Amino acid sequence: MRPQANRAPLILNVDDREGPRYVKSRILHRGEFSVIEAATGQSTLAVVRQHAPALVLLSSRLPDISGLEVCRLIKDDPEIARTLVLLTSPGEPQARQRVEALNCGADGYLVEPAEPEEVLSSIQALLRLRGAEDACYRTTQALHDNEDLFRQLAESLADVVWILDPAARQLLFVSPSFEALWGHPAAEVMEEPRRCLDRLVAADRPRVEAALASMLSDGRMDIEFQMTRPDGQLREIRARAFPVHGAGQAPARADLGNSRPLRIAGICQDVTLQNRAGRALRDEERRKDQFLAMLAHELRNPLAPLRSAADMLQQLSPSREDMFRARDIIGRQLHHLTRLVDELLDISRFNQGRITLRQDLVELRAALNTAVEAVRPEIEAYRHTLRLSLPEQPLPVRGDLVRLTQIFSNLLHNAAAYTPAGGQITVDATLDQDPASGSAGGYVTVRVRDNGTGLSEALQRLLFDPLAPHDPAEDHAGEGSSRGSSNDNGNTNDGMAPSNVFPHDGPGIGLTLVQKLVVLHGGTIRANSPGPGQGSTFTVTLPVEPWHKWHPGTGKSAAHSGVSRRIMVVDDNADALEAMTMTLQTMGHTVVTAPDGPTAVALATAARPEVVLLDLGMPAMDGFETARRLRALPEMRGATLVALTGFGQPEDRRRAMEAGFDQHLVKPADLDALAHLLDTLKERA
């Protein structure tokens, strides 16, 4: 057999006459078919079951079973029924014979003798027909398999999958998840696609209808909109679509709009939670920016008078009075700045909305004077006139001096920044006795007035909410737009003040913090304005402590023991080392200094210090390792080790205690705290 016979269709040639069978086999070989032969009906059935030929060239006259019966038996057997049968019969063709052959299941009929070309053409025609049937079957099966796969995938998705016939404007498929998302059965929208629009919010419907009209022409859509479910839930939906083209359509031409899509497939996705998460993330970013803006704002307030005092001392010949005044300013503002840093850097406490107040008896006039002092450079830069009117009697309130100062410095800062240059600012305080309590209590009311750009009624309602939505109509409300909204992007004084000197400090977080601090002190705050361009008044009311509980301080540090101590100061910062040395020597102590850990360990044996003030964040050998090595020295067993560091969190204190420190002070060290520590050593000595 030739090599190509393995690839040629196998033909079973059946005839009990040897001569005609031989001739037909020669014809089949010439047509490049593989050929096997049989002479009886029984052998034909056996060969068909064994070799599964592509076609049986079957004579109608056989010695045991007629060809018609053999054909019927082949077609009735499911395992071999698809075998092609070309029935041949000698003699003149008769219609009755053809009908019988076809009724028995024959695929074709030939009358012998037939021309070789007719035999080969008939076989090839039947084989081509069978090939086309097989291809169609495979295609149909693959289509059904793909359709089943598509339906299984679509039904397993929470998103709605759909297919549209754009010519008929009819949905061909909608996944079952449509009902869970939209609240309508999928069958209803299959009948009337426009029912999808019934649930859209009114504001989005025109935009969605325009997108759908465009989609019918090019098959593309990507849009978000809101819809209301039957239970009243408002959901945010993203709908996307893409074109599906037929085999004869060129995608490139379709992209150019020269061909309409055969089908449009799309997906509807519920993005409500996703969008909410995105908005929450953006809100968190905005809150972070607001915190940083507040941090910069609050730190700048005490820095301004500190800079002014330093400039005064750096003059060639400051008067003695100026020197004392500068000293007092630096002391007050340094204390204020230290407290602010302690509070503002505690980010976790701020994020949780917790602010800790000291519960002291505070003379409110001191807080007001310190606030004015902090904002005075800004007021002078804007050439404002400030009038401070305070009653002669004390104004004792229960609270935190630093936070009370922060309240009024924020209000004064706003008044200065949002008033045109050369404006008028007034601060007055009045004591209102409570008739029910006689002289034992009452309220102190502080009003901060300006003749700035004022507040609209809408902004007066939203002033203390930094996350209030921005109203474009308020962009020209001047002061209110900057004070109350989240769009504080510049100076509102129309170029009348030096806007580059004191740029605005963020999106209204200052007033929100002011309100929170006032409430924590048991008071109230309100804002009033006749309208834009007519100035504003911020009124703070605080409860007064009974007068007999008021014990005003002297304003001076408490007296400390004059006992001299041997103290070692270890710090890699030369300025800090020198400043602490001068302070301790002024207090009458003997001081040994070391710029790093190894030097401190080397000097400790000879110096035998009673107290070691040790910086933690040093290079080469940090304070923790230095403390461990000092503790290992016999000469240092009775010494007191004090951690002096900028790290003041509870975890930092715990680590210091575990490393062998006795005390933990946060930079900048408070002089009273340091003196108290040394007095405690004396008592234990």
C-alpha positions in Angstrom: 0.0 0.0 0.0 1.3 3.5 -0.8 2.3 5.8 2.0 -0.6 8.2 1.3 -3.1 5.4 1.7 -3.0 5.9 5.4 -4.4 9.4 4.9 -6.9 8.5 2.2 -10.5 7.7 3.1 -11.2 4.0 3.5 -13.8 2.6 1.1 -15.4 -0.9 1.6 -16.2 -2.4 -1.9 -18.9 -5.1 -1.5 -19.9 -7.3 -4.5 -20.2 -11.1 -4.8 -19.1 -11.0 -8.4 -15.3 -11.1 -8.6 -15.0 -9.3 -12.0 -17.1 -6.2 -11.2 -15.6 -6.1 -7.7 -12.1 -6.0 -9.2 -13.0 -3.3 -11.7 -14.6 -1.1 -9.0 -11.5 -1.6 -6.7 -9.2 -0.4 -9.6 -11.4 2.7 -10.1 -11.2 3.4 -6.3 -7.4 3.0 -6.2 -7.1 5.3 -9.2 -9.1 7.9 -7.1 -6.5 7.5 -4.4 -8.8 5.8 -1.9 -7.9 3.0 0.5 -9.9 0.0 -0.4 -11.0 -3.2 1.4 -13.3 -5.8 -0.1 -16.2 -8.0 1.0 -18.4 -10.5 -1.0 -21.4 -11.2 1.4 -23.7 -9.3 3.6 -22.6 -10.8 6.8 -18.9 -10.1 6.1 -19.9 -6.6 5.2 -21.4 -6.0 8.6 -18.4 -7.5 10.3 -15.9 -5.3 8.3 -17.9 -2.2 8.9 -17.9 -2.8 12.7 -14.1 -3.7 12.7 -12.6 -1.1 10.3 -15.2 1.8 10.3 -14.8 2.6 6.6 -15.8 6.1 5.5 -18.1 4.7 2.8 -19.5 1.4 1.7 -19.9 0.9 -2.1 -22.6 -1.8 -1.7 -24.1 -4.0 -4.4 -27.8 -4.6 -4.0 -27.4 -8.3 -5.0 -25.6 -10.4 -2.5 -25.8 -14.2 -2.0 -26.9 -14.2 1.7 -28.6 -10.9 2.5 -29.7 -8.3 0.0 -27.9 -5.0 -0.2 -31.0 -3.2 0.8 -31.2 -5.3 4.1 -27.5 -4.7 4.7 -28.0 -1.0 4.3 -30.9 -1.0 6.7 -28.9 -3.0 9.3 -26.0 -0.5 9.1 -28.3 2.5 9.6 -30.2 0.9 12.4 -27.0 0.2 14.4 -26.2 3.4 16.5 -22.4 2.5 16.6 -22.1 2.4 12.7 -25.1 4.4 11.6 -23.0 7.4 10.4 -21.2 5.1 7.8 -22.0 6.4 4.3 -23.7 3.8 2.0 -23.6 4.2 -1.9 -25.9 1.5 -3.2 -25.4 0.0 -6.7 -27.8 -2.0 -8.8 -27.4 -3.5 -12.3 -29.9 -2.8 -15.0 -32.0 0.1 -16.1 -32.7 2.6 -13.4 -36.2 2.5 -12.0 -37.8 5.0 -9.7 -39.1 2.2 -7.4 -35.5 0.9 -6.8 -34.3 4.4 -6.0 -37.1 4.9 -3.5 -36.4 1.6 -1.8 -32.7 2.4 -1.5 -33.4 5.7 0.0 -36.0 4.3 2.4 -33.4 1.8 3.6 -31.1 4.7 4.5 -28.8 4.7 1.5 -26.9 8.0 1.1 -26.7 7.5 -2.7 -27.7 5.2 -5.6 -25.8 4.2 -8.8 -26.9 2.0 -11.7 -24.3 -0.4 -13.1 -22.4 -0.3 -15.3 -21.4 3.3 -14.4 -18.6 5.3 -15.8 -15.5 5.5 -13.5 -15.8 9.3 -13.3 -19.4 9.0 -12.1 -18.4 6.5 -9.4 -15.6 8.7 -8.1 -17.6 11.8 -8.3 -20.5 10.3 -6.4 -18.2 9.0 -3.7 -16.4 12.4 -3.4 -19.7 14.2 -3.3 -20.9 12.1 -0.4 -17.6 12.5 1.4 -17.7 16.3 1.0 -21.3 16.3 2.3 -20.2 14.3 5.3 -17.3 16.5 6.0 -19.5 19.6 5.9 -21.9 17.9 8.3 -19.1 17.0 10.7 -17.7 20.5 10.6 -21.2 22.0 11.2 -21.6 19.5 14.1 -18.3 20.5 15.6 -19.0 24.2 15.2 -22.5 23.8 16.7 -21.1 21.7 19.6 -18.3 24.2 20.3 -20.9 27.0 20.2 -23.1 25.2 22.7 -20.1 24.5 24.9 -19.0 28.1 24.8 -22.5 29.3 25.4 -22.7 27.0 28.4 -19.4 28.3 29.7 -20.4 31.9 29.2 -23.7 31.4 31.0 -22.0 29.6 33.9 -19.4 32.5 34.2 -22.1 35.2 33.8 -24.4 33.6 36.4 -21.5 33.2 38.9 -20.7 37.0 38.8 -22.2 39.5 41.1 -21.9 42.0 38.2 -24.7 42.1 35.6 -23.6 40.8 32.2 -25.7 41.6 29.1 -25.7 41.3 25.3 -27.6 43.6 23.0 -28.7 43.4 19.4 -28.2 47.1 18.3 -30.1 46.7 15.1 -33.3 45.4 16.8 -32.5 47.3 20.0 -33.3 44.1 21.9 -31.4 42.4 24.7 -30.3 38.9 23.9 -29.0 38.0 27.3 -29.1 39.4 30.8 -27.4 37.6 33.7 -29.6 36.6 36.7 -27.6 39.0 39.0 -29.7 41.8 37.4 -32.5 41.2 39.7 -30.3 41.3 42.8 -28.8 44.6 41.7 -31.8 46.4 40.1 -34.7 44.8 41.9 -36.5 43.7 38.7 -36.6 40.2 37.2 -34.3 39.9 34.2 -37.2 38.7 32.1 -38.9 42.1 32.4 -35.9 44.0 31.1 -35.5 41.4 28.3 -39.0 42.4 27.1 -38.5 46.1 27.5 -34.8 47.2 27.8 -35.8 50.8 28.7 -37.1 49.7 32.0 -33.5 49.9 33.2 -33.9 53.6 33.2 -36.8 53.7 35.5 -34.6 53.4 38.6 -32.1 56.1 37.7 -32.0 59.3 39.8 -33.5 62.1 37.8 -30.3 64.1 37.6 -28.4 61.3 35.9 -31.1 60.1 33.4 -30.4 62.6 30.6 -26.7 61.8 30.8 -27.2 58.1 30.7 -29.7 58.3 27.8 -27.2 60.3 25.8 -24.5 57.7 26.5 -26.8 54.9 25.4 -27.6 56.7 22.1 -23.9 57.0 21.4 -23.4 53.3 22.3 -25.8 52.1 19.7 -23.7 53.6 16.9 -20.1 52.7 18.0 -20.8 50.0 20.7 -18.8 51.7 23.4 -19.8 53.2 26.7 -18.2 53.8 30.1 -20.4 55.8 32.6 -21.2 56.0 36.3 -24.6 56.9 37.6 -26.9 56.5 40.6 -30.0 54.4 40.9 -32.6 53.8 43.6 -33.5 50.2 44.4 -37.1 49.3 45.3 -36.1 49.2 49.0 -35.0 52.8 48.8 -31.2 52.1 48.8 -29.2 54.5 46.6 -26.6 52.6 44.7 -23.7 53.8 42.4 -23.4 51.9 39.2 -20.7 51.8 36.6 -21.8 50.6 33.1 -19.4 49.6 30.4 -19.9 48.3 26.9 -17.8 47.2 24.0 -18.7 46.2 20.4 -18.7 42.7 19.0 -18.1 42.5 15.2 -18.9 39.7 12.8 -16.3 37.7 10.9 -16.6 39.9 7.8 -16.2 43.2 9.7 -12.8 44.8 10.0 -12.1 46.0 13.6 -10.0 48.8 12.3 -12.9 50.1 10.2 -15.3 49.6 13.1 -13.0 51.7 15.3 -13.3 54.5 12.7 -17.1 54.4 12.9 -17.5 53.0 9.4 -19.2 49.8 10.6 -22.0 49.2 13.1 -21.3 46.4 15.6 -23.1 43.1 15.2 -23.6 42.8 18.9 -22.9 44.9 22.0 -21.7 43.2 25.2 -21.5 45.0 28.5 -21.3 44.8 32.2 -23.0 46.8 35.1 -21.1 46.9 38.3 -22.2 48.1 41.7 -19.3 50.4 42.7 -21.0 51.9 45.8 -18.6 50.4 48.4 -15.6 51.0 46.1 -16.5 54.7 45.7 -17.2 55.1 49.4 -13.8 53.6 50.2 -12.2 56.0 47.7 -14.0 59.0 49.3 -13.0 57.8 52.7 -9.4 57.6 51.6 -9.5 61.1 50.1 -11.2 62.3 53.3 -8.4 60.8 55.3 -5.8 62.4 53.1 -7.6 65.8 53.6 -7.7 65.3 57.3 -4.0 64.6 57.3 -3.4 67.8 55.3 -5.6 69.6 57.8 -3.6 68.3 60.7 -0.3 69.4 59.1 -1.8 72.8 58.4 -2.9 73.1 62.0 0.5 72.0 63.2 2.2 74.7 61.1 -0.4 77.3 62.2 -0.1 76.5 65.9 3.7 76.4 65.9 4.0 79.7 64.0 2.1 81.6 66.7 4.7 81.4 69.5 7.6 81.5 67.0 6.7 85.0 65.9 7.2 86.6 69.4 10.2 84.4 70.0 11.8 85.8 66.8 10.9 89.4 67.8 12.4 88.9 71.3 15.6 87.4 69.7 15.8 90.3 67.3 15.5 92.7 70.2 18.4 91.0 72.1 20.6 91.0 69.0 20.4 94.8 68.7 23.7 96.6 69.4 22.5 98.3 72.6 19.1 97.1 73.9 18.0 98.8 77.1 17.8 97.0 80.3 14.0 97.3 80.2 14.0 95.8 76.7 16.3 92.9 77.8 13.9 92.0 80.7 10.9 92.3 78.4 12.6 90.0 75.8 13.5 87.5 78.6 9.9 87.4 79.8 8.5 86.9 76.3 11.0 84.1 75.5 10.1 82.4 78.8 6.4 82.5 78.2 6.4 81.6 74.6 9.0 78.8 75.1 6.7 77.3 77.7 3.8 77.7 75.3 5.7 76.2 72.4 6.8 73.2 74.5 3.2 72.4 75.4 2.1 72.7 71.8 4.7 70.3 70.6 3.8 67.8 73.3 0.2 68.0 72.3 0.4 68.3 68.5 2.9 65.6 67.9 0.7 63.0 69.7 -0.9 62.1 66.4 -2.7 59.0 67.7 -4.5 61.1 70.4 -5.4 63.8 67.8 -6.8 61.2 65.4 -8.9 59.7 68.1 -10.3 63.1 69.0 -8.8 63.1 72.5 -7.3 66.3 73.9 -6.1 66.3 77.5 -6.5 69.5 79.4 -4.8 70.6 82.6 -7.3 71.5 85.2 -5.7 74.6 86.8 -7.1 77.8 88.0 -6.2 80.2 85.3 -6.3 84.0 85.2 -7.9 84.6 81.8 -6.3 88.0 81.5 -2.9 86.2 81.3 -4.1 84.0 78.5 -5.5 87.0 76.6 -2.3 89.0 77.0 -0.1 86.1 75.9 -2.4 85.6 72.8 -2.1 89.3 71.9 1.6 89.1 72.3 1.8 86.0 70.0 -0.2 87.7 67.2 1.1 91.2 67.6 3.8 90.8 64.8 1.1 89.8 62.4 -1.2 92.7 63.4 1.7 95.1 62.9 2.5 93.6 59.5 -1.1 94.3 58.4 -1.0 97.8 60.0 -4.1 97.0 62.1 -5.1 98.8 65.2 -5.7 96.6 68.2 -7.7 97.7 71.3 -7.7 95.4 74.3 -10.3 96.1 77.0 -10.2 94.0 80.2 -11.9 94.5 83.5 -9.8 95.4 86.6 -11.0 92.4 88.6 -9.5 89.0 88.1 -11.1 86.6 85.6 -10.4 83.2 87.1 -11.5 80.1 85.1 -10.8 76.4 85.5 -8.8 75.1 82.6 -5.5 74.9 80.7 -3.5 78.1 80.2 -1.9 77.0 77.0 -5.1 75.8 75.4 -6.9 79.0 76.5 -4.2 81.0 74.9 -4.5 78.9 71.8 -8.2 79.7 71.6 -7.7 83.5 71.5 -4.6 83.5 69.4 -6.5 81.6 66.7 -9.3 84.0 66.8 -6.9 87.0 66.7 -5.0 85.4 63.8 -8.2 85.0 61.8 -9.3 88.6 62.6 -5.9 89.9 61.4 -5.6 87.7 58.3 -9.2 88.4 57.0 -9.3 92.1 57.7 -8.1 94.5 55.0 -4.8 96.3 55.9 -5.3 99.2 58.4 -8.3 97.5 60.0 -9.7 97.7 63.5 -9.6 94.7 65.9 -11.1 94.9 69.4 -10.8 92.4 72.2 -13.0 93.0 75.3 -13.9 90.8 78.2 -16.8 91.2 80.7 -17.6 89.4 83.9 -21.3 88.4 84.2 -22.2 87.4 87.7 -24.7 84.6 88.1 -27.6 86.0 90.1 -28.3 82.6 91.6 -24.8 82.2 93.0 -24.2 85.8 94.0 -20.5 86.4 94.0 -19.6 82.8 93.9 -19.6 82.3 90.2 -20.8 83.5 86.8 -19.5 83.7 83.2 -16.7 85.6 81.5 -17.5 86.7 78.0 -14.7 87.6 75.5 -15.5 89.2 72.2 -13.1 89.4 69.3 -14.4 92.0 66.8 -13.0 93.1 63.4 -14.2 95.2 60.5 -13.1 92.7 57.9 -14.9 91.1 55.0 -17.6 89.5 57.2 -19.6 86.3 56.9 -22.6 85.2 54.9 -25.5 83.5 56.7 -24.7 80.2 55.1 -21.0 80.3 56.2 -22.0 81.3 59.8 -23.9 77.9 60.0 -21.0 75.9 58.5 -18.1 77.9 60.0 -16.9 75.3 62.5 -17.1 72.3 60.1 -13.8 72.0 58.1 -15.4 69.2 56.0 -18.4 71.2 55.0 -19.0 71.0 51.2 -17.8 74.0 49.3 -20.4 76.3 47.8 -19.1 78.1 44.7 -21.5 80.9 45.4 -19.5 81.7 48.6 -16.3 82.3 46.7 -16.7 86.0 46.9 -17.8 86.1 50.5 -14.3 87.1 51.5 -13.5 86.3 55.0 -16.2 83.6 55.4 -15.1 81.6 52.4 -11.6 81.3 53.8 -12.6 80.8 57.4 -15.3 78.2 57.0 -14.6 76.2 53.8 -12.0 73.8 52.6 -10.9 76.1 49.7 -8.6 78.4 51.6 -6.0 79.2 48.9 -4.9 82.8 49.5 -5.3 86.2 51.0 -8.7 87.8 50.8 -7.6 91.4 51.6 -7.6 92.4 47.9 -3.9 93.1 47.9 -4.2 95.7 50.7 -2.0 93.7 53.1 1.4 91.9 52.6 -0.1 88.5 51.7 3.4 87.0 51.5 4.1 87.8 55.2 1.4 85.6 56.8 -0.1 83.3 54.2 -3.3 81.5 55.3 -2.8 78.4 57.2 -5.1 75.8 55.9 -8.7 74.8 55.5 -10.5 76.1 58.5 -9.1 73.6 61.0 -8.2 76.4 63.4 -11.8 77.3 64.1 -12.8 73.7 64.5 -10.1 73.2 67.1 -11.1 76.4 68.8 -14.7 75.2 69.1 -13.5 71.8 70.5 -11.3 73.5 73.1 -14.0 75.9 74.2 -16.5 73.1 74.7 -13.9 71.1 76.7 -13.6 74.1 79.0 -17.4 74.1 79.5 -18.0 77.1 77.4 -19.6 78.1 74.1 -18.5 80.0 71.0 -20.6 81.7 68.3 -19.9 83.8 65.3 -21.9 86.8 64.2 -21.7 89.1 61.2 -24.2 91.6 59.6 -23.1 90.2 56.3 -20.2 90.2 53.8 -18.0 93.3 54.1 -19.4 94.3 57.5 -17.0 92.6 59.8 -17.3 89.7 62.3 -17.6 89.1 66.0 -16.5 85.9 67.7 -17.9 85.5 71.2 -16.5 83.0 73.7 -18.3 82.4 77.0 -16.5 80.5 79.8 -17.6 79.6 83.3 -15.9 81.5 86.1 -14.5 79.7 89.2 -15.7 81.0 92.6 -13.5 83.9 93.6 -12.5 82.4 97.0 -10.8 79.5 95.2 -8.6 81.9 93.2 -5.0 82.0 94.4 -2.9 83.9 91.9 0.6 82.9 91.4 3.6 85.1 91.7 4.8 84.4 88.2 8.2 83.4 89.5 9.7 80.0 89.8 9.6 78.4 93.2 12.7 78.7 95.4 15.1 75.7 95.1 17.8 74.3 97.3 21.2 75.8 96.9 23.0 72.5 97.5 25.7 72.0 94.9 25.7 68.7 92.9 28.3 67.1 90.7 26.5 66.7 87.4 27.6 65.2 84.1 25.9 66.4 81.0 26.3 64.2 77.9 25.0 65.6 74.5 26.3 65.6 71.0 24.6 68.9 70.3 27.2 71.6 71.2 24.6 74.4 71.7 22.4 72.2 73.9 25.4 71.1 75.9 26.6 74.7 76.4 23.1 76.0 77.3 22.5 73.3 79.9 26.0 73.8 81.4 25.4 77.5 81.8 22.0 76.9 83.4 23.3 74.3 85.9 26.3 76.4 86.8 24.1 79.4 87.4 22.1 77.2 89.8 25.4 76.6 91.7 26.2 73.0 90.5 29.5 71.6 89.4 29.3 70.4 85.8 31.3 68.0 83.7 30.5 67.7 80.0 31.0 64.9 77.4 30.1 65.2 73.7 29.5 61.5 73.3 29.0 58.2 75.0 32.6 56.8 75.0 33.9 60.1 76.5 31.2 60.0 79.2 32.3 56.5 80.2 35.9 57.5 80.2 35.3 60.5 82.4 32.9 58.9 84.8 35.4 57.0 87.0 37.3 60.2 87.9 34.4 62.6 87.9 32.1 60.4 90.1 29.0 62.5 89.2 25.9 62.3 91.4 23.6 63.0 88.4 24.1 62.2 84.7 21.9 64.1 82.2 22.2 61.8 79.2 21.0 62.5 75.7 19.5 59.3 74.0 19.9 60.1 70.3 23.7 60.2 69.9 25.8 58.7 67.1 28.3 55.9 67.6 27.1 55.0 71.1 23.5 55.9 71.9 22.2 56.9 75.3 20.9 53.4 76.1 24.2 51.7 75.6 26.0 54.6 77.4 23.7 54.1 80.4 24.3 50.3 80.5 28.1 50.9 80.5 27.9 53.6 83.2 25.8 51.3 85.4 28.6 48.7 85.1 31.1 51.0 86.7 31.6 50.6 90.5 31.9 54.3 90.9 28.5 54.9 89.3 26.4 52.6 91.4 24.8 55.4 93.5 24.4 57.9 90.6 21.1 59.0 89.2 20.8 58.6 85.5 18.3 61.0 83.8 17.3 60.5 80.1 17.2 63.9 78.4 15.6 63.4 75.0 13.1 64.7 72.4 11.3 61.3 72.5 8.5 61.6 75.0 6.0 58.8 74.2 5.1 56.2 76.8 7.1 53.6 74.9 10.2 55.9 75.0 9.9 56.2 78.7 9.5 52.4 79.1 12.7 51.7 77.1 14.6 54.3 79.2 13.6 52.7 82.5 14.5 49.2 81.1 17.9 50.5 80.1 18.7 51.6 83.7 17.6 55.3 83.8 16.0 56.7 86.9 14.2 59.6 85.4 13.0 60.7 81.9 12.9 64.4 80.9 11.7 65.6 77.5 13.6 68.3 75.7 13.6 71.2 76.2 13.9 70.4 79.9 11.7 72.5 82.1 13.9 74.4 84.7 11.4 73.8 87.5 11.2 70.1 86.7 15.0 69.8 86.7 15.3 71.8 90.0 12.6 69.7 91.6 14.5 66.5 90.6 17.7 67.8 92.2 15.7 68.8 95.4 14.3 65.3 95.5 17.9 63.9 95.5 18.7 66.1 98.4 15.7 64.8 100.4 16.8 61.2 99.7 20.5 62.0 100.5 
